Each structure stands twice: as C-alpha cells, then as structure tokens.
Amino acid sequence: VLAGHEGPVACIHFSPVTALLATASWDKTVKLWDVFENKGSRETLHLSTDALCVAFRPDGKELAVGSLDSQITFWDVESATQTGSIEGKFDIAAGRSSSQLVTAKKTASSKSFTSLCYSADGKCLLAAGKSKNVCIYSIAEQMLLKKFEISTNMSLDGMQEMLNRHKMTEFGAMALIDTASDGSAGQHLCLPGVTKGDMSSRFFTPEAKVSCVRFSPTGQQWAATTTEGLLVYSLDSSLTFDPFELSVNVTPDAVLKQLH
C-alpha cells in the first residue's frame, strides 16, 4: 500500500526500465515511488492544477503529465525538473453539447487530455480526451504535428462548434425545454459531471470522446477507443494479408503439416 496522496489518484504508470511507479492525482502532484523500497515516495512533482494522466517515455528517462488546464508538461525523471510544456487548449477544440448553456470556447477551457502515449522512438506524443480530436505532438519542437477527427457523425453530442439553428426556439435550445404537458417528469437534463445521461431515454445522444490512445510497439500504428468504437490508424497503406486460392482443405492442421 502506497500512501501519500491527498486526493483521488487519476492515473498510474510503471516505468518500462526501472522499478518506478508514477501516480497522478487530483491533489496537483505526481509522485514517483520505488515499489521495492517501502519508504514513501521518492520524488513529488508539483503542478499548477489537478493531474489527470501520466506516461513514461519508452527509455524511462522522461515523464509526460496531462493536467486539468489542458497542458502537457514534461519532466526529467532523474533530476525531477520540468523540461518543457505544451499548451493544448486550442488543439483539443471541444464541441458544444445541445444541453449546454455555455459556448464551445468556454467549454474548451474545461476540457483536457485524459490519455497520453509515447511513440516507440520517444519522439512523438499521442494525446486525447473528451473531444472528437486526437493530437500528435512533436516533443523536440513542442508543437502539433497532426490532428485527427475520430468521427463526422453529427448525431453525436459535442461535434459542432455552434448549436443548430433549426433546434433553437425563442426560449432557447430545444434540448433544454421541458415539453411534457401531461404532468410527467418531462425532459431529463444531465447533471454537471454526469457523462452517461439517462440511458433509458428514447432520445439519448452519446458524447463524442476518446477514452484511451495507444501506439503499437513498432510505432507504425496507433489505436483509439472512442464513442464510435475501436479505431486503428496505420502508416502502412499496403495490403498485408492477401489470401490466394483459399479452399475448404486449407485448415490450420493442413498448414502445420505442410510446414513440417
């Protein structure tokens, strides 16, 4: 049991090289623990806002931390000093939900990266969160290389910057108006912080977001788990599996027999 954080722990990550464990917490700190020496945390990295996600570089010498203010900060593990930072507030570009009262620009200030992953060579960083965009950053230049949009499905919540004018009335957005006239509960509005909404509702609209991103060990591909399902992006555009003259006789046993 590792005790020391004063808030909920949002993310943990083991170093791929040494026996170090990094824990990111809502108490605005990231702690590095030596799991074989039960002497408390080895280092404490202090941030300006709550830490949401953490990732080690494949060589274990650098740490990337995503915080609540949409910033990604880079730390040297040996000296526990900050080596750089990336401002991702404008890159994540969150859309506006139909039941939100604030604009997309104001909403984007509360959106942040919740999943980070280094590439195999440690030169690029993949970042995603509660938005339709997945960003790839160059760590050396600390700039955005490419931004991917996970979906073009406009029926998802949070896809558009502005609300659809056809769904606006003189009293405001249709999603916010209680239309029940028979004394029933009427329109169920989402409480702040609730991500699911009312699943039994007939007009439930899922929110466009990315829950996790990961690079492949070769660095040629990366995958993202999204509202639309599992998406795999690859640099290899050629067809890798090309079956030829397949018949009923081609079975795994027959293949193994031929190999012997």
Phi and psi in degrees as GROMACS dihedral restraints (atoms count N, CA, C in turn):
[ dihedral_restraints ]
;  ai    aj    ak    al  type     phi  dphi    fc
    3     4     5     6     1  -106.3    20    10
    4     5     6     7     1   110.9    20    10
    6     7     8     9     1  -110.3    20    10
    7     8     9    10     1   142.5    20    10
    9    10    11    12     1   163.6    20    10
   10    11    12    13     1   -26.4    20    10
   12    13    14    15     1   -75.9    20    10
   13    14    15    16     1   146.4    20    10
   15    16    17    18     1  -104.0    20    10
   16    17    18    19     1     4.0    20    10
   18    19    20    21     1  -141.6    20    10
   19    20    21    22     1   174.9    20    10
   21    22    23    24     1   -61.2    20    10
   22    23    24    25     1   140.8    20    10
   24    25    26    27     1   -86.0    20    10
   25    26    27    28     1   122.2    20    10
   27    28    29    30     1   -91.6    20    10
   28    29    30    31     1   -30.9    20    10
   30    31    32    33     1  -157.1    20    10
   31    32    33    34     1   145.1    20    10
   33    34    35    36     1  -131.0    20    10
   34    35    36    37     1   152.5    20    10
   36    37    38    39     1  -154.2    20    10
   37    38    39    40     1   129.3    20    10
   39    40    41    42     1   -83.7    20    10
   40    41    42    43     1   145.2    20    10
   42    43    44    45     1   -70.9    20    10
   43    44    45    46     1   135.5    20    10
   45    46    47    48     1   -72.1    20    10
   46    47    48    49     1   -11.6    20    10
   48    49    50    51     1  -110.7    20    10
   49    50    51    52     1   -53.6    20    10
   51    52    53    54     1  -107.3    20    10
   52    53    54    55     1   178.8    20    10
   54    55    56    57     1   -88.0    20    10
   55    56    57    58     1    46.4    20    10
   57    58    59    60     1  -100.1    20    10
   58    59    60    61     1   142.2    20    10
   60    61    62    63     1  -123.3    20    10
   61    62    63    64     1   126.8    20    10
   63    64    65    66     1  -103.8    20    10
   64    65    66    67     1   131.4    20    10
   66    67    68    69     1  -124.5    20    10
   67    68    69    70     1   127.7    20    10
   69    70    71    72     1  -104.6    20    10
   70    71    72    73     1   133.5    20    10
   72    73    74    75     1  -132.2    20    10
   73    74    75    76     1   164.6    20    10
   75    76    77    78     1   -76.8    20    10
   76    77    78    79     1    -2.6    20    10
   78    79    80    81     1   -87.1    20    10
   79    80    81    82     1    20.5    20    10
   81    82    83    84     1    67.0    20    10
   82    83    84    85     1    29.0    20    10
   84    85    86    87     1  -135.6    20    10
   85    86    87    88     1   156.0    20    10
   87    88    89    90     1  -122.5    20    10
   88    89    90    91     1   125.5    20    10
   90    91    92    93     1  -109.9    20    10
   91    92    93    94     1   140.8    20    10
   93    94    95    96     1  -106.6    20    10
   94    95    96    97     1   125.3    20    10
   96    97    98    99     1  -116.5    20    10
   97    98    99   100     1   140.5    20    10
   99   100   101   102     1   -94.2    20    10
  100   101   102   103     1   108.2    20    10
  102   103   104   105     1   -69.8    20    10
  103   104   105   106     1   -20.0    20    10
  105   106   107   108     1   -89.6    20    10
  106   107   108   109     1   -16.5    20    10
  108   109   110   111     1  -110.9    20    10
  109   110   111   112     1   108.6    20    10
  111   112   113   114     1   -83.3    20    10
  112   113   114   115     1    67.0    20    10
  114   115   116   117     1  -123.5    20    10
  115   116   117   118     1    25.9    20    10
  117   118   119   120     1    83.6    20    10
  118   119   120   121     1  -172.9    20    10
  120   121   122   123     1   -74.5    20    10
  121   122   123   124     1   144.3    20    10
  123   124   125   126     1   -79.3    20    10
  124   125   126   127     1   -43.0    20    10
  126   127   128   129     1  -138.8    20    10
  127   128   129   130     1   151.5    20    10
  129   130   131   132     1  -125.8    20    10
  130   131   132   133     1   121.3    20    10
  132   133   134   135     1  -100.6    20    10
  133   134   135   136     1   122.5    20    10
  135   136   137   138     1   -95.5    20    10
  136   137   138   139     1   132.2    20    10
  138   139   140   141     1  -114.6    20    10
  139   140   141   142     1   169.0    20    10
  141   142   143   144     1   -83.8    20    10
  142   143   144   145     1   -27.8    20    10
  144   145   146   147     1  -133.9    20    10
  145   146   147   148     1  -179.0    20    10
  147   148   149   150     1   -61.4    20    10
  148   149   150   151     1   137.5    20    10
  150   151   152   153     1   -87.0    20    10
  151   152   153   154     1   133.9    20    10
  153   154   155   156     1  -113.3    20    10
  154   155   156   157     1   -32.2    20    10
  156   157   158   159     1  -150.7    20    10
  157   158   159   160     1   155.5    20    10
  159   160   161   162     1  -145.9    20    10
  160   161   162   163     1   145.4    20    10
  162   163   164   165     1  -149.5    20    10
  163   164   165   166     1   137.7    20    10
  165   166   167   168     1   -88.8    20    10
  166   167   168   169     1   146.9    20    10
  168   169   170   171     1   -71.3    20    10
  169   170   171   172     1   149.5    20    10
  171   172   173   174     1   -54.4    20    10
  172   173   174   175     1   -26.2    20    10
  174   175   176   177     1   -88.3    20    10
  175   176   177   178     1    -1.7    20    10
  177   178   179   180     1    75.1    20    10
  178   179   180   181     1     9.2    20    10
  180   181   182   183     1   -98.5    20    10
  181   182   183   184     1   -10.9    20    10
  183   184   185   186     1  -134.1    20    10
  184   185   186   187     1   152.8    20    10
  186   187   188   189     1  -130.2    20    10
  187   188   189   190     1   133.4    20    10
  189   190   191   192     1  -110.4    20    10
  190   191   192   193     1   132.6    20    10
  192   193   194   195     1  -126.2    20    10
  193   194   195   196     1   127.0    20    10
  195   196   197   198     1   -99.8    20    10
  196   197   198   199     1   131.5    20    10
  198   199   200   201     1  -119.3    20    10
  199   200   201   202     1   176.3    20    10
  201   202   203   204     1   -67.6    20    10
  202   203   204   205     1   -23.2    20    10
  204   205   206   207     1   -89.8    20    10
  205   206   207   208     1    23.9    20    10
  207   208   209   210     1    65.2    20    10
  208   209   210   211     1    21.3    20    10
  210   211   212   213     1  -100.7    20    10
  211   212   213   214     1   144.1    20    10
  213   214   215   216     1  -113.4    20    10
  214   215   216   217     1   120.5    20    10
  216   217   218   219     1  -110.6    20    10
  217   218   219   220     1   144.5    20    10
  219   220   221   222     1  -110.9    20    10
  220   221   222   223     1   134.8    20    10
  222   223   224   225     1  -127.4    20    10
  223   224   225   226     1   140.1    20    10
  225   226   227   228     1   -80.7    20    10
  226   227   228   229     1   123.6    20    10
  228   229   230   231     1   -69.7    20    10
  229   230   231   232     1   -38.1    20    10
  231   232   233   234     1   -68.0    20    10
  232   233   234   235     1   -47.8    20    10
  234   235   236   237     1   -96.6    20    10
  235   236   237   238     1    -7.6    20    10
  237   238   239   240     1    56.3    20    10
  238   239   240   241     1    40.9    20    10
  240   241   242   243     1  -117.5    20    10
  241   242   243   244     1   151.3    20    10
  243   244   245   246     1   -79.6    20    10
  244   245   246   247     1   130.8    20    10
  246   247   248   249     1  -106.0    20    10
  247   248   249   250     1   -13.8    20    10
  249   250   251   252     1   176.4    20    10
  250   251   252   253     1   172.0    20    10
  252   253   254   255     1  -153.1    20    10
  253   254   255   256     1   154.9    20    10
  255   256   257   258     1  -126.0    20    10
  256   257   258   259     1   129.4    20    10
  258   259   260   261     1   -90.5    20    10
  259   260   261   262     1   111.5    20    10
  261   262   263   264     1  -107.4    20    10
  262   263   264   265     1    13.5    20    10
  264   265   266   267     1   -61.6    20    10
  265   266   267   268     1   -39.5    20    10
  267   268   269   270     1   -88.3    20    10
  268   269   270   271     1   -17.2    20    10
  270   271   272   273     1   -80.9    20    10
  271   272   273   274     1   -34.7    20    10
  273   274   275   276     1   -71.1    20    10
  274   275   276   277     1   -31.8    20    10
  276   277   278   279     1    41.7    20    10
  277   278   279   280     1    68.8    20    10
  279   280   281   282     1   -73.0    20    10
  280   281   282   283     1   145.7    20    10
  282   283   284   285     1   -86.2    20    10
  283   284   285   286     1   179.8    20    10
  285   286   287   288     1  -105.4    20    10
  286   287   288   289     1   129.5    20    10
  288   289   290   291     1   -77.3    20    10
  289   290   291   292     1   153.4    20    10
  291   292   293   294     1   -67.7    20    10
  292   293   294   295     1   -22.1    20    10
  294   295   296   297     1  -102.5    20    10
  295   296   297   298     1    10.1    20    10
  297   298   299   300     1   -91.3    20    10
  298   299   300   301     1   144.3    20    10
  300   301   302   303     1   -93.0    20    10
  301   302   303   304     1   -17.3    20    10
  303   304   305   306     1   -99.0    20    10
  304   305   306   307     1   160.2    20    10
  306   307   308   309     1   -76.3    20    10
  307   308   309   310     1   169.0    20    10
  309   310   311   312     1   -64.1    20    10
  310   311   312   313     1   -33.6    20    10
  312   313   314   315     1   -65.3    20    10
  313   314   315   316     1   -41.2    20    10
  315   316   317   318     1   -71.7    20    10
  316   317   318   319     1   -34.9    20    10
  318   319   320   321     1   -66.3    20    10
  319   320   321   322     1   -38.7    20    10
  321   322   323   324     1   -60.1    20    10
  322   323   324   325     1   -26.4    20    10
  324   325   326   327     1   -69.3    20    10
  325   326   327   328     1   -22.9    20    10
  327   328   329   330     1   -97.6    20    10
  328   329   330   331     1    -6.2    20    10
  330   331   332   333     1   -87.4    20    10
  331   332   333   334     1   148.0    20    10
  333   334   335   336     1  -154.1    20    10
  334   335   336   337     1   168.5    20    10
  336   337   338   339     1   -76.3    20    10
  337   338   339   340     1   133.4    20    10
  339   340   341   342     1  -117.4    20    10
  340   341   342   343     1    -2.3    20    10
  342   343   344   345     1  -146.6    20    10
  343   344   345   346     1   129.4    20    10
  345   346   347   348     1  -127.3    20    10
  346   347   348   349     1   149.0    20    10
  348   349   350   351     1  -154.9    20    10
  349   350   351   352     1   131.3    20    10
  351   352   353   354     1   -80.5    20    10
  352   353   354   355     1   152.0    20    10
  354   355   356   357     1   -77.0    20    10
  355   356   357   358     1   169.8    20    10
  357   358   359   360     1   -62.0    20    10
  358   359   360   361     1   -34.5    20    10
  360   361   362   363     1   -89.1    20    10
  361   362   363   364     1    -4.2    20    10
  363   364   365   366     1    75.6    20    10
  364   365   366   367     1    13.7    20    10
  366   367   368   369     1   -95.7    20    10
  367   368   369   370     1   -21.1    20    10
  369   370   371   372     1  -124.2    20    10
  370   371   372   373     1   157.8    20    10
  372   373   374   375     1  -132.6    20    10
  373   374   375   376     1   132.0    20    10
  375   376   377   378     1   -99.9    20    10
  376   377   378   379     1   130.4    20    10
  378   379   380   381     1  -137.0    20    10
  379   380   381   382     1   138.6    20    10
  381   382   383   384     1  -152.5    20    10
  382   383   384   385     1   162.7    20    10
  384   385   386   387     1  -162.1    20    10
  385   386   387   388     1  -147.4    20    10
  387   388   389   390     1   -81.6    20    10
  388   389   390   391     1    65.5    20    10
  390   391   392   393     1  -154.1    20    10
  391   392   393   394     1   166.2    20    10
  393   394   395   396     1   -82.7    20    10
  394   395   396   397     1    -3.0    20    10
  396   397   398   399     1  -105.7    20    10
  397   398   399   400     1   139.7    20    10
  399   400   401   402     1  -115.8    20    10
  400   401   402   403     1   128.4    20    10
  402   403   404   405     1  -110.0    20    10
  403   404   405   406     1   139.7    20    10
  405   406   407   408     1  -114.1    20    10
  406   407   408   409     1   123.5    20    10
  408   409   410   411     1  -110.9    20    10
  409   410   411   412     1   145.8    20    10
  411   412   413   414     1   -89.6    20    10
  412   413   414   415     1   125.0    20    10
  414   415   416   417     1   -75.6    20    10
  415   416   417   418     1   -37.0    20    10
  417   418   419   420     1   -63.0    20    10
  418   419   420   421     1   -47.1    20    10
  420   421   422   423     1   -88.3    20    10
  421   422   423   424     1   -13.3    20    10
  423   424   425   426     1    53.2    20    10
  424   425   426   427     1    51.5    20    10
  426   427   428   429     1  -140.8    20    10
  427   428   429   430     1   162.8    20    10
  429   430   431   432     1   -77.0    20    10
  430   431   432   433     1   125.1    20    10
  432   433   434   435     1   -88.2    20    10
  433   434   435   436     1   -48.8    20    10
  435   436   437   438     1  -154.8    20    10
  436   437   438   439     1   148.9    20    10
  438   439   440   441     1  -124.0    20    10
  439   440   441   442     1   126.4    20    10
  441   442   443   444     1  -106.3    20    10
  442   443   444   445     1   139.0    20    10
  444   445   446   447     1  -101.5    20    10
  445   446   447   448     1   123.4    20    10
  447   448   449   450     1   -74.9    20    10
  448   449   450   451     1   -21.1    20    10
  450   451   452   453     1  -157.7    20    10
  451   452   453   454     1   156.0    20    10
  453   454   455   456     1  -117.7    20    10
  454   455   456   457     1    16.2    20    10
  456   457   458   459     1   -77.5    20    10
  457   458   459   460     1   106.1    20    10
  459   460   461   462     1   -76.1    20    10
  460   461   462   463     1    -7.7    20    10
  462   463   464   465     1   -79.3    20    10
  463   464   465   466     1   -11.6    20    10
  465   466   467   468     1   -76.0    20    10
  466   467   468   469     1   151.4    20    10
  468   469   470   471     1   -77.5    20    10
  469   470   471   472     1   141.8    20    10
  471   472   473   474     1    80.5    20    10
  472   473   474   475     1    24.4    20    10
  474   475   476   477     1   -92.7    20    10
  475   476   477   478     1   -28.9    20    10
  477   478   479   480     1  -103.8    20    10
  478   479   480   481     1   151.1    20    10
  480   481   482   483     1   -74.5    20    10
  481   482   483   484     1   -41.9    20    10
  483   484   485   486     1  -113.2    20    10
  484   485   486   487     1   157.6    20    10
  486   487   488   489     1   -76.7    20    10
  487   488   489   490     1   148.5    20    10
  489   490   491   492     1   -68.0    20    10
  490   491   492   493     1   125.3    20    10
  492   493   494   495     1   -68.5    20    10
  493   494   495   496     1   -21.0    20    10
  495   496   497   498     1   -72.1    20    10
  496   497   498   499     1   -17.7    20    10
  498   499   500   501     1  -103.5    20    10
  499   500   501   502     1    15.6    20    10
  501   502   503   504     1  -105.3    20    10
  502   503   504   505     1   140.9    20    10
  504   505   506   507     1  -120.8    20    10
  505   506   507   508     1  -179.7    20    10
  507   508   509   510     1   -68.8    20    10
  508   509   510   511     1   -16.5    20    10
  510   511   512   513     1   -97.2    20    10
  511   512   513   514     1    -1.7    20    10
  513   514   515   516     1   122.9    20    10
  514   515   516   517     1  -161.4    20    10
  516   517   518   519     1   -70.7    20    10
  517   518   519   520     1   144.2    20    10
  519   520   521   522     1   -61.3    20    10
  520   521   522   523     1   -34.0    20    10
  522   523   524   525     1   -65.6    20    10
  523   524   525   526     1   -19.7    20    10
  525   526   527   528     1   -98.5    20    10
  526   527   528   529     1    -2.9    20    10
  528   529   530   531     1   -95.8    20    10
  529   530   531   532     1   130.5    20    10
  531   532   533   534     1   -80.2    20    10
  532   533   534   535     1   106.8    20    10
  534   535   536   537     1   -96.2    20    10
  535   536   537   538     1     2.0    20    10
  537   538   539   540     1   -74.5    20    10
  538   539   540   541     1   128.8    20    10
  540   541   542   543     1  -115.1    20    10
  541   542   543   544     1    -5.7    20    10
  543   544   545   546     1   -96.5    20    10
  544   545   546   547     1    14.8    20    10
  546   547   548   549     1    84.6    20    10
  547   548   549   550     1     3.7    20    10
  549   550   551   552     1   -79.8    20    10
  550   551   552   553     1  -179.1    20    10
  552   553   554   555     1   -64.7    20    10
  553   554   555   556     1   -32.0    20    10
  555   556   557   558     1    80.3    20    10
  556   557   558   559     1  -148.2    20    10
  558   559   560   561     1   -70.9    20    10
  559   560   561   562     1   122.9    20    10
  561   562   563   564     1   -88.1    20    10
  562   563   564   565     1   116.7    20    10
  564   565   566   567     1   -93.9    20    10
  565   566   567   568     1   143.5    20    10
  567   568   569   570     1   -72.1    20    10
  568   569   570   571     1   136.7    20    10
  570   571   572   573     1   -75.6    20    10
  571   572   573   574     1   154.4    20    10
  573   574   575   576     1   -60.2    20    10
  574   575   576   577     1   131.5    20    10
  576   577   578   579     1    92.4    20    10
  577   578   579   580     1   -11.5    20    10
  579   580   581   582     1   -84.8    20    10
  580   581   582   583     1   123.0    20    10
  582   583   584   585     1   -95.6    20    10
  583   584   585   586     1   -26.0    20    10
  585   586   587   588     1   -81.5    20    10
  586   587   588   589     1   -42.6    20    10
  588   589   590   591     1    80.4    20    10
  589   590   591   592     1  -169.4    20    10
  591   592   593   594     1   -87.9    20    10
  592   593   594   595     1   104.7    20    10
  594   595   596   597     1   -69.4    20    10
  595   596   597   598     1   -20.5    20    10
  597   598   599   600     1   -84.7    20    10
  598   599   600   601     1    -9.0    20    10
  600   601   602   603     1   -68.5    20    10
  601   602   603   604     1   145.2    20    10
  603   604   605   606     1   -74.0    20    10
  604   605   606   607     1   -28.0    20    10
  606   607   608   609     1  -107.8    20    10
  607   608   609   610     1    39.3    20    10
  609   610   611   612     1   -71.2    20    10
  610   611   612   613     1   126.4    20    10
  612   613   614   615     1  -117.0    20    10
  613   614   615   616     1   116.2    20    10
  615   616   617   618     1   -67.7    20    10
  616   617   618   619     1   153.4    20    10
  618   619   620   621     1   -91.6    20    10
  619   620   621   622     1   138.1    20    10
  621   622   623   624     1   -74.5    20    10
  622   623   624   625     1   114.6    20    10
  624   625   626   627     1  -156.9    20    10
  625   626   627   628     1   162.1    20    10
  627   628   629   630     1  -116.2    20    10
  628   629   630   631     1   121.5    20    10
  630   631   632   633     1   -91.0    20    10
  631   632   633   634     1   -27.0    20    10
  633   634   635   636     1  -157.8    20    10
  634   635   636   637     1   142.3    20    10
  636   637   638   639     1  -129.4    20    10
  637   638   639   640     1   142.5    20    10
  639   640   641   642     1  -146.6    20    10
  640   641   642   643     1   137.9    20    10
  642   643   644   645     1   -84.7    20    10
  643   644   645   646     1   151.6    20    10
  645   646   647   648     1   -77.9    20    10
  646   647   648   649     1   158.7    20    10
  648   649   650   651     1   -59.6    20    10
  649   650   651   652     1   -26.0    20    10
  651   652   653   654     1   -82.7    20    10
  652   653   654   655     1   -19.7    20    10
  654   655   656   657     1    82.3    20    10
  655   656   657   658     1     2.4    20    10
  657   658   659   660     1   -87.3    20    10
  658   659   660   661     1   -19.2    20    10
  660   661   662   663     1  -134.7    20    10
  661   662   663   664     1   159.6    20    10
  663   664   665   666     1  -146.5    20    10
  664   665   666   667     1   152.2    20    10
  666   667   668   669     1  -125.4    20    10
  667   668   669   670     1   152.4    20    10
  669   670   671   672     1  -138.4    20    10
  670   671   672   673     1   133.6    20    10
  672   673   674   675     1   -93.5    20    10
  673   674   675   676     1   119.8    20    10
  675   676   677   678     1  -128.9    20    10
  676   677   678   679     1   179.1    20    10
  678   679   680   681     1   -62.4    20    10
  679   680   681   682     1   -31.4    20    10
  681   682   683   684     1   -84.0    20    10
  682   683   684   685     1    -2.3    20    10
  684   685   686   687     1   117.8    20    10
  685   686   687   688     1  -164.1    20    10
  687   688   689   690     1   -88.7    20    10
  688   689   690   691     1   119.8    20    10
  690   691   692   693     1  -109.4    20    10
  691   692   693   694     1   132.3    20    10
  693   694   695   696     1  -118.4    20    10
  694   695   696   697     1   124.4    20    10
  696   697   698   699     1  -109.8    20    10
  697   698   699   700     1   139.3    20    10
  699   700   701   702     1  -138.2    20    10
  700   701   702   703     1   149.8    20    10
  702   703   704   705     1   -83.5    20    10
  703   704   705   706     1   -23.5    20    10
  705   706   707   708     1   -81.2    20    10
  706   707   708   709     1   104.1    20    10
  708   709   710   711     1   -87.6    20    10
  709   710   711   712     1   -13.3    20    10
  711   712   713   714     1   -76.5    20    10
  712   713   714   715     1   158.0    20    10
  714   715   716   717     1   -79.3    20    10
  715   716   717   718     1   121.2    20    10
  717   718   719   720     1   -90.4    20    10
  718   719   720   721     1   -32.3    20    10
  720   721   722   723     1  -111.4    20    10
  721   722   723   724     1   111.9    20    10
  723   724   725   726     1  -129.0    20    10
  724   725   726   727     1    86.0    20    10
  726   727   728   729     1   -68.7    20    10
  727   728   729   730     1   143.6    20    10
  729   730   731   732     1  -136.8    20    10
  730   731   732   733     1   129.8    20    10
  732   733   734   735     1    54.6    20    10
  733   734   735   736     1    50.4    20    10
  735   736   737   738     1   -77.7    20    10
  736   737   738   739     1   135.7    20    10
  738   739   740   741     1  -138.5    20    10
  739   740   741   742     1  -177.7    20    10
  741   742   743   744     1   -67.8    20    10
  742   743   744   745     1   -25.3    20    10
  744   745   746   747     1   -77.6    20    10
  745   746   747   748     1   -15.9    20    10
  747   748   749   750     1   -81.6    20    10
  748   749   750   751     1    96.6    20    10
  750   751   752   753     1  -121.8    20    10
  751   752   753   754     1   163.8    20    10
  753   754   755   756     1   -56.1    20    10
  754   755   756   757     1   -37.1    20    10
  756   757   758   759     1   -65.0    20    10
  757   758   759   760     1   -41.0    20    10
  759   760   761   762     1   -66.3    20    10
  760   761   762   763     1   -37.2    20    10
  762   763   764   765     1   -65.2    20    10
  763   764   765   766     1   -46.4    20    10
  765   766   767   768     1   -62.1    20    10
  766   767   768   769     1   -37.8    20    10
  768   769   770   771     1   -64.4    20    10
  769   770   771   772     1   -43.3    20    10
  771   772   773   774     1   -64.0    20    10
  772   773   774   775     1   -39.0    20    10
  774   775   776   777     1   -64.1    20    10
  775   776   777   778     1   -40.1    20    10
